[in-house]
Amino acid sequence: MKFLHTMIRVKDIEKSLKFYTEVLDMELDHQKRLEDCTLYFLNDKEKTCQIELTYNDETPEEGYNIGSGFGHFAFAVESLEKFSKKLSDLGYEYLYAPFDLNGKGSKIAFIQDPDGYEIELIEKVVW
């Protein structure tokens, strides 16, 4: 069995596509129109992770309730220092700024996408 993707519903597809492609360097693989929505499939650069953004024709004006069961997505970054500059240049801010996770040099930080989904960024120390 192979894990294929995670789906999230989004309120503003243009903002979401911009965020995932510009901030997280994901690439739009394909989209599919269904009867009441359009599905946008994005891959990471290595094509090992895919997120499906679902944009419903009838989206609640206030957006979607994320709920208490969902935690976050996690992405590896080479350098949180470089990512911080990119994030700032694109006009986004951290939810939780980078911090040392374990005292051995690995760092993590959190951001949120336009719908409030949390994303953990992990810079691991290479031994």
Phi, psi and omega in degrees: 000144181231132175289131185258305183196171172242139179249136172228148176269140182234150182276318184233102187296325180295314178297319182292316178298318178300313181300306185291328180276320183276313184282314186257006176057028176279158182240135176291118181274307178194167175227156183221129178269127172250183184301320187236010183196169173238135180255132179241120182257122181244137178250152168285172184300326182273356182059037177254348184224135179227138174241134176257118174266121180256123178247105182280145178299322179250085181267133177303137182304323181276358181090198184252150174276117183291329178087177183260356181274329181282138178258282182192165167267157177230134178232140174276140174233147178293315185215119176292334177297312178294319180297322180300319179295313179301315181301313179296316180300329180272358176086020178252162179231160175286146167282314173228119182297159181305139176213156180288125185281317190226010181078003181248007176109341176292138181235151173226161176207166178229142172231172175234144175280177183300339179264359178095003176291132181276144180229122177270136177247130185236124172250109182266145175283133176265124183274000000 
